[in-house]
Amino acid sequence: MTRVENIQPVTAAAPAKRDAKLWDAAKQFEQVLVEQLAKQLQETAQPAEGDGEDGDGQSAVSGLYTQMLPGALAQGVADGGGLGLAQQLYDSMAQRQGSR
């Protein structure tokens, strides 16, 4: 197991030096992953029966917001710099592309 002191910080390449197609693909992958994780969290946090106003346990308005939450969370994480996964993916794809 890696010790915390041995973890190197993720440093982003200068945006002007990035391959735009690779960077967009990496960011989109990270956003989709975060959205899927948020959907799984959403499913585990469903209200108990009888807590809402309709048969599904939710009001129409809260149901709409609940559906929007995973996408909004994923977009917010991506806009805030992401999880660092996009940079790691980008570095890996750029290295593979350079070795061809």
All heavy atoms as an XYZ file, in Angstrom:
735
protein
N       0.847     -1.169      0.000
C       0.000      0.000      0.000
C       0.897      1.238      0.000
O       1.902      1.285      0.673
C      -0.900     -0.023      1.234
C      -1.880      1.103      1.246
S      -3.378      0.715      2.138
C      -3.072      1.464      3.697
N       0.500      2.252     -0.764
C       1.278      3.482     -0.867
C       1.074      4.336      0.378
O      -0.040      4.543      0.821
C       0.835      4.288     -2.105
O       0.974      3.461     -3.249
C       1.663      5.537     -2.266
N       2.167      4.821      0.908
C       2.086      5.701      2.074
C       1.672      7.090      1.601
O       2.012      7.517      0.509
C       3.431      5.743      2.783
C       3.838      4.379      3.335
C       5.172      4.450      4.041
N       5.219      5.482      5.048
C       4.958      5.303      6.342
N       4.619      4.117      6.772
N       5.043      6.305      7.186
N       0.940      7.793      2.433
C       0.430      9.122      2.088
C       1.562     10.072      1.731
O       1.460     10.851      0.789
C      -0.419      9.697      3.245
C      -0.827     11.123      2.968
C      -1.628      8.833      3.499
N       2.672      9.978      2.443
C       3.779     10.898      2.163
C       4.405     10.664      0.787
O       5.064     11.528      0.237
C       4.896     10.863      3.147
C       5.081     10.270      4.450
C       4.228      9.244      5.083
O       3.172      9.550      5.591
O       4.673      8.109      5.103
N       4.194      9.468      0.215
C       4.786      9.128     -1.079
C       3.904      9.486     -2.272
O       4.311      9.318     -3.408
C       5.119      7.636     -1.132
C       6.182      7.259     -0.123
O       6.956      8.099      0.319
N       6.207      6.000      0.251
N       2.698      9.960     -2.007
C       1.788     10.309     -3.096
C       2.217     11.645     -3.691
O       2.373     12.628     -2.985
C       0.331     10.373     -2.608
C      -0.101      8.987     -2.158
C      -0.577     10.907     -3.710
C      -1.481      8.952     -1.555
N       2.410     11.642     -4.991
C       2.809     12.858     -5.691
C       1.566     13.642     -6.085
O       0.575     13.063     -6.505
C       3.605     12.512     -6.957
C       4.888     11.769     -6.678
C       5.856     12.607     -5.876
O       6.042     13.781     -6.154
N       6.458     12.008     -4.853
N       1.588     14.955     -5.973
C       0.427     15.754     -6.367
C       0.219     15.683     -7.875
O       1.173     15.530     -8.641
C       0.800     17.178     -5.933
C       2.276     17.181     -5.865
C       2.698     15.782     -5.500
N      -1.045     15.769     -8.263
C      -1.381     15.787     -9.679
C      -1.109     17.183    -10.199
O      -1.623     18.160     -9.672
C      -2.873     15.424     -9.898
C      -3.244     15.552    -11.360
C      -3.155     14.041     -9.386
N      -0.273     17.273    -11.205
C       0.015     18.570    -11.798
C      -0.535     18.585    -13.209
O      -0.256     17.693    -14.002
C       1.531     18.851    -11.832
O       2.173     17.774    -12.503
C       2.083     18.981    -10.427
N      -1.331     19.562    -13.489
C      -1.950     19.664    -14.804
C      -0.959     20.217    -15.818
O      -0.176     21.105    -15.525
C      -3.176     20.573    -14.728
N      -1.012     19.644    -17.000
C      -0.204     20.170    -18.090
C      -0.775     21.531    -18.483
O      -1.951     21.796    -18.309
C      -0.257     19.223    -19.287
N       0.068     22.373    -18.994
C      -0.404     23.688    -19.432
C      -1.458     23.489    -20.514
O      -1.262     22.718    -21.436
C       0.762     24.501    -19.975
N      -2.610     24.151    -20.408
C      -3.687     23.946    -21.371
C      -3.268     24.121    -22.821
O      -3.769     23.431    -23.684
C      -4.722     25.002    -20.975
C      -4.464     25.258    -19.535
C      -2.977     25.075    -19.360
N      -2.334     25.004    -23.101
C      -1.901     25.227    -24.477
C      -1.140     24.027    -25.026
O      -1.085     23.822    -26.227
C      -1.028     26.471    -24.552
N      -0.557     23.201    -24.153
C       0.229     22.051    -24.598
C      -0.581     20.769    -24.678
O      -0.073     19.760    -25.113
C       1.414     21.846    -23.652
C       2.389     22.992    -23.670
C       3.540     22.724    -22.732
C       4.504     23.893    -22.733
N       5.629     23.679    -21.842
N      -1.826     20.804    -24.242
C      -2.667     19.613    -24.262
C      -3.246     19.373    -25.638
O      -3.591     20.305    -26.354
C      -3.833     19.771    -23.294
C      -3.467     19.663    -21.862
C      -4.736     19.710    -21.033
N      -4.418     19.657    -19.626
C      -5.072     20.322    -18.700
N      -6.072     21.104    -19.023
N      -4.728     20.231    -17.443
N      -3.398     18.100    -25.974
C      -4.143     17.707    -27.164
C      -5.624     17.859    -26.813
O      -6.119     17.189    -25.904
C      -3.809     16.254    -27.514
C      -4.553     15.768    -28.739
O      -5.798     15.919    -28.784
O      -3.898     15.229    -29.634
N      -6.315     18.744    -27.495
C      -7.697     19.091    -27.142
C      -8.625     17.881    -27.203
O      -9.487     17.713    -26.333
C      -8.214     20.184    -28.067
N      -8.459     17.014    -28.203
C      -9.339     15.849    -28.320
C      -9.131     14.878    -27.166
O     -10.090     14.362    -26.594
C      -9.098     15.132    -29.649
C      -9.601     15.882    -30.857
C      -9.224     15.167    -32.115
C     -10.444     14.522    -32.720
N     -10.162     13.903    -34.023
N      -7.879     14.628    -26.806
C      -7.597     13.728    -25.694
C      -8.109     14.313    -24.384
O      -8.686     13.593    -23.558
C      -6.098     13.450    -25.580
C      -5.450     12.602    -26.663
C      -3.964     12.412    -26.368
C      -6.140     11.254    -26.780
N      -7.879     15.601    -24.172
C      -8.311     16.237    -22.930
C      -9.831     16.206    -22.803
O     -10.370     15.901    -21.742
C      -7.777     17.659    -22.844
C      -8.158     18.355    -21.580
C      -8.903     19.483    -21.467
C      -7.829     17.963    -20.237
N      -9.048     19.821    -20.137
C      -8.403     18.909    -19.363
C      -7.098     16.914    -19.696
C      -8.288     18.825    -17.985
C      -6.982     16.832    -18.310
C      -7.564     17.781    -17.476
N     -10.553     16.508    -23.886
C     -12.013     16.468    -23.853
C     -12.511     15.056    -23.554
O     -13.448     14.874    -22.768
C     -12.608     16.960    -25.174
C     -12.515     18.464    -25.336
O     -12.312     19.170    -24.318
O     -12.647     18.937    -26.481
N     -11.899     14.058    -24.165
C     -12.299     12.675    -23.912
C     -12.074     12.294    -22.451
O     -12.932     11.662    -21.827
C     -11.524     11.725    -24.831
N     -10.949     12.691    -21.901
C     -10.642     12.373    -20.499
C     -11.624     13.064    -19.565
O     -12.131     12.456    -18.610
C      -9.206     12.788    -20.177
N     -11.930     14.340    -19.824
C     -12.866     15.073    -18.974
C     -14.263     14.491    -19.074
O     -14.967     14.367    -18.069
C     -12.882     16.554    -19.361
C     -11.693     17.324    -18.837
C     -11.694     18.769    -19.247
C     -12.997     19.454    -19.032
N     -12.998     20.878    -19.381
N     -14.683     14.120    -20.280
C     -16.010     13.548    -20.457
C     -16.122     12.198    -19.738
O     -17.142     11.908    -19.118
C     -16.340     13.392    -21.935
C     -16.619     14.704    -22.622
C     -16.815     14.544    -24.115
O     -16.895     13.436    -24.640
N     -16.886     15.664    -24.818
N     -15.066     11.390    -19.808
C     -15.081     10.109    -19.115
C     -15.227     10.327    -17.614
O     -16.025      9.657    -16.953
C     -13.821      9.305    -19.414
C     -13.806      7.975    -18.705
C     -14.465      6.888    -19.255
C     -13.174      7.823    -17.486
C     -14.479      5.664    -18.597
C     -13.182      6.606    -16.819
C     -13.839      5.520    -17.375
N     -14.452     11.258    -17.075
C     -14.527     11.536    -15.649
C     -15.928     12.016    -15.273
O     -16.487     11.585    -14.255
C     -13.490     12.583    -15.245
C     -13.489     12.863    -13.747
C     -12.439     13.864    -13.337
O     -12.445     14.989    -13.873
O     -11.610     13.515    -12.493
N     -16.528     12.861    -16.079
C     -17.866     13.368    -15.786
C     -18.896     12.244    -15.814
O     -19.760     12.169    -14.939
C     -18.249     14.465    -16.771
C     -19.574     15.117    -16.430
C     -19.863     16.342    -17.270
O     -18.984     16.866    -17.944
N     -21.091     16.798    -17.235
N     -18.797     11.346    -16.787
C     -19.726     10.220    -16.862
C     -19.555      9.312    -15.647
O     -20.536      8.852    -15.054
C     -19.524      9.425    -18.173
C     -20.257      8.094    -18.142
C     -19.990     10.253    -19.363
N     -18.319      9.079    -15.242
C     -18.055      8.248    -14.070
C     -18.656      8.872    -12.812
O     -19.335      8.191    -12.031
C     -16.558      8.039    -13.881
C     -16.170      7.211    -12.656
C     -16.669      5.781    -12.799
C     -14.669      7.235    -12.463
N     -18.454     10.168    -12.622
C     -19.012     10.849    -11.449
C     -20.537     10.800    -11.494
O     -21.195     10.576    -10.465
C     -18.509     12.310    -11.355
C     -19.258     13.085    -10.283
C     -17.017     12.327    -11.082
N     -21.117     10.971    -12.666
C     -22.573     10.918    -12.786
C     -23.097      9.529    -12.428
O     -24.103      9.396    -11.725
C     -23.007     11.300    -14.193
C     -24.498     11.432    -14.340
C     -24.922     12.085    -15.649
O     -24.075     12.599    -16.387
O     -26.129     12.064    -15.918
N     -22.415      8.482    -12.875
C     -22.833      7.124    -12.533
C     -22.720      6.871    -11.030
O     -23.595      6.245    -10.431
C     -22.004      6.094    -13.309
C     -22.302      6.066    -14.791
C     -23.760      5.716    -15.073
O     -24.310      4.795    -14.495
N     -24.380      6.480    -15.959
N     -21.655      7.356    -10.425
C     -21.506      7.222     -8.974
C     -22.620      7.957     -8.240
O     -23.177      7.447     -7.259
C     -20.141      7.749     -8.531
C     -18.936      6.921     -8.953
C     -17.649      7.677     -8.629
C     -18.944      5.566     -8.286
N     -22.956      9.145     -8.717
C     -24.024      9.928     -8.090
C     -25.371      9.220     -8.238
O     -26.196      9.235     -7.317
C     -24.081     11.326     -8.698
N     -25.603      8.583     -9.373
C     -26.856      7.838     -9.567
C     -26.942      6.677     -8.581
O     -28.008      6.407     -8.026
C     -26.958      7.323    -11.000
C     -27.332      8.395    -11.998
C     -27.427      7.832    -13.392
C     -27.739      8.926    -14.393
N     -27.810      8.419    -15.771
N     -25.821      5.997     -8.376
C     -25.814      4.905     -7.411
C     -26.084      5.422     -5.997
O     -26.823      4.811     -5.236
C     -24.489      4.153     -7.453
C     -24.274      3.359     -8.735
C     -25.335      2.288     -8.921
O     -25.635      1.536     -8.017
N     -25.905      2.246    -10.112
N     -25.485      6.558     -5.648
C     -25.748      7.168     -4.343
C     -27.212      7.548     -4.207
O     -27.828      7.351     -3.161
C     -24.877      8.403     -4.144
C     -23.404      8.154     -3.861
C     -22.641      9.469     -3.907
C     -23.230      7.486     -2.513
N     -27.766      8.084     -5.278
C     -29.159      8.510     -5.282
C     -30.077      7.313     -5.036
O     -31.026      7.403     -4.259
C     -29.487      9.158     -6.618
C     -30.932      9.513     -6.826
C     -31.198      9.940     -8.254
O     -30.363      9.767     -9.134
N     -32.359     10.494     -8.485
N     -29.785      6.189     -5.660
C     -30.627      5.008     -5.499
C     -30.583      4.469     -4.071
O     -31.572      3.948     -3.577
C     -30.207      3.926     -6.484
C     -30.578      4.260     -7.910
C     -30.090      3.237     -8.912
O     -29.653      2.143     -8.487
O     -30.143      3.532    -10.111
N     -29.447      4.601     -3.423
C     -29.346      4.106     -2.050
C     -29.942      5.071     -1.045
O     -30.146      4.698      0.106
C     -27.877      3.826     -1.663
O     -27.134      5.039     -1.709
C     -27.253      2.803     -2.581
N     -30.235      6.295     -1.464
C     -30.762      7.311     -0.544
C     -32.231      7.625     -0.801
O     -32.696      8.712     -0.497
C     -29.931      8.581     -0.659
N     -32.959      6.680     -1.382
C     -34.379      6.912     -1.651
C     -35.146      6.997     -0.332
O     -34.851      6.261      0.608
C     -34.956      5.787     -2.516
C     -34.389      5.758     -3.920
C     -34.698      7.021     -4.693
O     -35.780      7.574     -4.602
N     -33.729      7.490     -5.458
N     -36.161      7.881     -0.244
C     -36.934      8.004      0.988
C     -37.763      6.747      1.251
O     -38.085      6.006      0.327
C     -37.830      9.214      0.732
C     -37.908      9.328     -0.743
C     -36.605      8.786     -1.278
N     -38.105      6.547      2.504
C     -38.932      5.408      2.885
C     -40.347      5.599      2.357
O     -40.790      6.715      2.104
C     -38.942      5.275      4.400
N     -41.081      4.515      2.195
C     -42.462      4.581      1.714
C     -43.298      5.479      2.618
O     -43.171      5.446      3.843
C     -43.081      3.176      1.691
C     -42.559      2.302      0.583
C     -42.971      2.775     -0.794
O     -44.118      3.236     -0.956
O     -42.130      2.692     -1.699
N     -44.154      6.282      2.006
C     -45.059      7.126      2.768
C     -44.479      8.464      3.181
O     -45.168      9.265      3.789
N     -43.218      8.745      2.860
C     -42.608     10.020      3.235
C     -42.969     11.145      2.267
O     -42.850     12.304      2.603
C     -41.077      9.910      3.281
C     -40.602      9.125      4.486
O     -41.416      8.896      5.398
O     -39.421      8.748      4.501
N     -43.409     10.804      1.066
C     -43.675     11.827      0.055
C     -45.154     11.995     -0.200
O     -46.009     11.527      0.559
N     -45.460     12.650     -1.317
C     -46.836     12.986     -1.613
C     -47.481     12.074     -2.641
O     -48.673     12.078     -2.804
C     -46.912     14.436     -2.107
C     -46.427     15.430     -1.066
C     -46.339     16.835     -1.614
O     -46.841     17.080     -2.719
O     -45.768     17.688     -0.930
N     -46.699     11.312     -3.398
C     -47.299     10.431     -4.396
C     -46.957      8.981     -4.073
O     -46.346      8.678     -3.066
C     -46.877     10.826     -5.815
C     -45.398     10.634     -6.084
O     -44.720     10.003     -5.251
O     -44.920     11.098     -7.127
N     -47.360      8.079     -4.953
C     -47.166      6.659     -4.715
C     -45.718      6.224     -4.680
O     -45.393      5.173     -4.147
N     -44.829      7.011     -5.259
C     -43.408      6.656     -5.265
C     -42.674      7.180     -4.044
O     -41.473      7.017     -3.918
C     -42.712      7.221     -6.515
C     -43.183      6.529     -7.780
O     -43.718      5.410     -7.677
O     -43.029      7.114     -8.866
N     -43.365      7.871     -3.160
C     -42.709      8.419     -1.980
C     -42.052      9.759     -2.235
O     -41.227     10.203     -1.461
N     -42.400     10.413     -3.365
C     -41.805     11.710     -3.694
C     -42.870     12.627     -4.273
O     -43.778     12.179     -4.960
C     -40.706     11.564     -4.746
C     -39.514     10.796     -4.297
C     -38.463     10.741     -5.402
O     -38.745     10.971     -6.559
N     -37.256     10.428     -5.017
N     -42.715     13.900     -4.029
C     -43.580     14.864     -4.702
C     -43.046     15.019     -6.124
O     -41.921     14.629     -6.417
C     -43.557     16.211     -3.978
O     -42.303     16.832     -4.130
N     -43.844     15.597     -7.010
C     -43.409     15.783     -8.388
C     -42.175     16.665     -8.458
O     -41.253     16.408     -9.223
C     -44.539     16.381     -9.220
N     -42.129     17.714     -7.649
C     -41.002     18.649     -7.671
C     -39.737     17.980     -7.133
O     -38.671     18.061     -7.745
C     -41.326     19.927     -6.872
C     -40.098     20.813     -6.757
C     -42.466     20.679     -7.525
N     -39.842     17.302     -5.995
C     -38.647     16.661     -5.443
C     -38.171     15.540     -6.355
O     -36.977     15.279     -6.460
C     -38.886     16.153     -4.025
O     -39.803     15.084     -4.011
N     -39.097     14.880     -7.045
C     -38.712     13.842     -8.007
C     -37.906     14.423     -9.154
O     -36.922     13.831     -9.597
N     -38.313     15.606     -9.639
C     -37.583     16.268    -10.717
C     -36.176     16.627    -10.274
O     -35.202     16.369    -10.972
C     -38.330     17.525    -11.166
C     -37.640     18.374    -12.233
C     -37.500     17.591    -13.533
C     -38.404     19.657    -12.461
N     -36.055     17.207     -9.077
C     -34.738     17.578     -8.564
C     -33.875     16.344     -8.316
O     -32.671     16.364     -8.555
C     -34.856     18.410     -7.289
C     -35.278     19.830     -7.546
C     -36.392     20.366     -6.935
C     -34.561     20.643     -8.426
C     -36.789     21.673     -7.177
C     -34.949     21.943     -8.671
C     -36.057     22.450     -8.050
O     -36.440     23.743     -8.299
N     -34.496     15.278     -7.864
C     -33.759     14.042     -7.625
C     -33.190     13.493     -8.932
O     -32.067     13.006     -8.973
C     -34.663     12.993     -6.946
O     -35.135     13.523     -5.716
C     -33.922     11.707     -6.690
N     -33.956     13.599    -10.010
C     -33.479     13.135    -11.314
C     -32.347     14.006    -11.842
O     -31.455     13.527    -12.530
C     -34.619     13.129    -12.329
C     -35.648     12.060    -12.077
C     -36.811     12.157    -13.043
O     -36.882     13.062    -13.881
N     -37.741     11.232    -12.930
N     -32.378     15.286    -11.526
C     -31.365     16.222    -12.017
C     -30.073     16.169    -11.209
O     -29.023     16.587    -11.694
C     -31.918     17.652    -11.993
C     -33.054     17.877    -12.961
S     -33.869     19.476    -12.747
C     -32.526     20.614    -12.878
N     -30.132     15.663     -9.994
C     -28.990     15.701     -9.083
C     -27.719     15.050     -9.628
O     -26.655     15.668     -9.591
C     -29.372     15.091     -7.733
C     -28.262     15.049     -6.698
C     -27.834     16.465     -6.325
C     -28.710     14.287     -5.472
N     -27.758     13.809    -10.149
C     -26.497     13.199    -10.610
C     -25.789     14.014    -11.692
O     -24.576     14.206    -11.633
C     -26.935     11.833    -11.143
C     -28.189     11.528    -10.411
C     -28.859     12.865    -10.225
N     -26.539     14.509    -12.662
C     -25.933     15.311    -13.724
C     -25.371     16.622    -13.217
O     -24.279     17.042    -13.607
N     -26.116     17.267    -12.318
C     -25.658     18.537    -11.756
C     -24.417     18.335    -10.899
O     -23.471     19.135    -10.955
C     -26.770     19.181    -10.935
N     -24.397     17.267    -10.123
C     -23.230     16.973     -9.300
C     -22.017     16.685    -10.178
O     -20.925     17.211     -9.937
C     -23.508     15.783     -8.383
C     -22.339     15.330     -7.517
C     -21.925     16.437     -6.547
C     -22.703     14.066     -6.765
N     -22.208     15.887    -11.207
C     -21.097     15.553    -12.115
C     -20.563     16.810    -12.796
O     -19.346     17.001    -12.905
C     -21.549     14.538    -13.154
N     -21.456     17.683    -13.244
C     -21.031     18.922    -13.896
C     -20.296     19.814    -12.912
O     -19.277     20.414    -13.242
C     -22.234     19.663    -14.492
C     -21.855     20.893    -15.281
C     -21.033     20.548    -16.509
O     -21.388     19.662    -17.268
N     -19.932     21.248    -16.709
N     -20.784     19.896    -11.683
C     -20.138     20.721    -10.666
C     -18.742     20.223    -10.330
O     -17.805     21.008    -10.183
N     -18.596     18.912    -10.219
C     -17.275     18.338     -9.944
C     -16.336     18.626    -11.109
O     -15.186     19.027    -10.910
C     -17.373     16.821     -9.669
C     -16.009     16.164     -9.662
C     -18.082     16.568     -8.348
N     -16.828     18.443    -12.321
C     -15.998     18.705    -13.504
C     -15.603     20.178    -13.589
O     -14.444     20.507    -13.853
C     -16.740     18.286    -14.779
N     -16.548     21.077    -13.342
C     -16.264     22.509    -13.394
C     -15.295     22.943    -12.298
O     -14.549     23.900    -12.460
C     -17.553     23.333    -13.266
C     -18.430     23.241    -14.499
O     -17.953     22.745    -15.553
O     -19.607     23.643    -14.410
N     -15.309     22.220    -11.189
C     -14.428     22.545    -10.070
C     -13.040     21.946    -10.189
O     -12.260     21.991     -9.252
N     -12.724     21.381    -11.319
C     -11.397     20.805    -11.515
C     -11.385     19.288    -11.506
O     -10.355     18.667    -11.724
N     -12.530     18.690    -11.247
C     -12.636     17.237    -11.303
C     -12.000     16.545    -10.116
O     -11.652     17.146     -9.110
N     -11.854     15.248    -10.272
C     -11.281     14.408     -9.229
C      -9.797     14.151     -9.445
O      -9.152     13.532     -8.628
C     -12.000     13.049     -9.193
C     -13.508     13.077     -8.978
C     -14.081     11.683     -9.149
C     -13.820     13.630     -7.613
N      -9.281     14.604    -10.573
C      -7.893     14.314    -10.915
C      -7.783     13.122    -11.844
O      -6.727     12.845    -12.401
N      -8.896     12.408    -12.017
C      -8.898     11.253    -12.903
C      -8.697     11.667    -14.355
O      -7.973     10.992    -15.098
C     -10.210     10.484    -12.743
C     -10.384      9.246    -13.617
C      -9.291      8.227    -13.319
C     -11.750      8.641    -13.405
N      -9.291     12.777    -14.760
C      -9.157     13.230    -16.150
C      -7.691     13.471    -16.500
O      -7.236     13.097    -17.576
C      -9.977     14.498    -16.386
N      -6.949     14.067    -15.593
C      -5.533     14.332    -15.856
C      -4.759     13.017    -15.989
O      -3.912     12.871    -16.863
C      -4.924     15.193    -14.753
C      -3.468     15.563    -15.005
C      -3.276     16.410    -16.254
O      -3.987     17.388    -16.438
N      -2.334     16.056    -17.102
N      -5.058     12.065    -15.115
C      -4.384     10.769    -15.181
C      -4.715     10.049    -16.486
O      -3.832      9.462    -17.126
C      -4.777      9.897    -13.978
C      -4.327     10.450    -12.651
C      -2.818     10.444    -12.515
O      -2.143      9.538    -12.973
N      -2.281     11.476    -11.898
N      -5.986     10.091    -16.890
C      -6.388      9.482    -18.154
C      -5.705     10.173    -19.328
O      -5.219      9.511    -20.254
C      -7.909      9.558    -18.327
C      -8.734      8.649    -17.438
C     -10.208      9.022    -17.533
C      -8.529      7.196    -17.825
N      -5.696     11.493    -19.284
C      -5.057     12.252    -20.354
C      -3.582     11.875    -20.479
O      -3.094     11.607    -21.581
C      -5.186     13.753    -20.112
C      -4.404     14.560    -21.116
C      -4.937     14.825    -22.373
C      -3.121     15.019    -20.834
C      -4.214     15.541    -23.320
C      -2.396     15.727    -21.767
C      -2.946     15.987    -23.009
O      -2.219     16.676    -23.939
N      -2.882     11.848    -19.357
C      -1.457     11.502    -19.383
C      -1.235     10.115    -19.973
O      -0.328      9.908    -20.781
C      -0.854     11.569    -17.973
C      -0.780     12.988    -17.437
O      -0.898     13.953    -18.229
O      -0.618     13.124    -16.197
N      -2.081      9.164    -19.585
C      -1.966      7.799    -20.084
C      -2.238      7.730    -21.584
O      -1.492      7.088    -22.330
C      -2.936      6.892    -19.334
O      -2.868      5.576    -19.818
N      -3.291      8.416    -22.034
C      -3.627      8.397    -23.471
C      -2.552      9.116    -24.275
O      -2.176      8.661    -25.363
C      -4.996      9.039    -23.711
C      -6.149      8.195    -23.203
S      -7.779      8.818    -23.662
C      -7.852     10.388    -22.822
N      -2.033     10.227    -23.768
C      -0.998     10.973    -24.484
C       0.276     10.132    -24.582
O       0.938     10.129    -25.628
C      -0.715     12.295    -23.776
N       0.597      9.412    -23.523
C       1.789      8.557    -23.536
C       1.607      7.432    -24.560
O       2.517      7.144    -25.330
C       2.014      7.971    -22.155
C       3.271      7.134    -22.056
C       3.477      6.598    -20.645
O       2.532      6.490    -19.861
N       4.704      6.277    -20.330
N       0.437      6.819    -24.593
C       0.186      5.735    -25.561
C       0.212      6.271    -26.988
O       0.716      5.624    -27.879
C      -1.161      5.081    -25.288
C      -1.141      4.170    -24.108
C      -2.521      3.548    -23.908
N      -2.505      2.691    -22.776
C      -2.472      1.363    -22.861
N      -2.428      0.775    -24.040
N      -2.470      0.637    -21.781
N      -0.344      7.468    -27.185
C      -0.365      8.045    -28.518
C       1.059      8.374    -28.979
O       1.391      8.191    -30.132
C      -1.234      9.304    -28.520
C      -1.474      9.854    -29.907
C      -2.414     11.048    -29.880
O      -2.291     11.896    -28.997
N      -3.308     11.104    -30.819
N       1.873      8.823    -28.056
C       3.254      9.150    -28.396
C       4.117      7.932    -28.662
O       5.127      8.016    -29.348
N       3.718      6.770    -28.148
C       4.528      5.564    -28.322
C       4.158      4.800    -29.590
O       4.733      3.762    -29.854
C       4.365      4.648    -27.109
O       3.035      4.164    -27.018
N       3.216      5.299    -30.360
C       2.817      4.612    -31.606
C       3.763      4.906    -32.724
O       4.385      5.830    -32.910
C       1.422      5.024    -32.010
C       0.396      4.435    -31.092
C      -0.975      4.766    -31.606
N      -1.950      4.326    -30.623
C      -3.220      4.479    -30.735
N      -3.711      5.059    -31.792
N      -4.041      4.065    -29.835
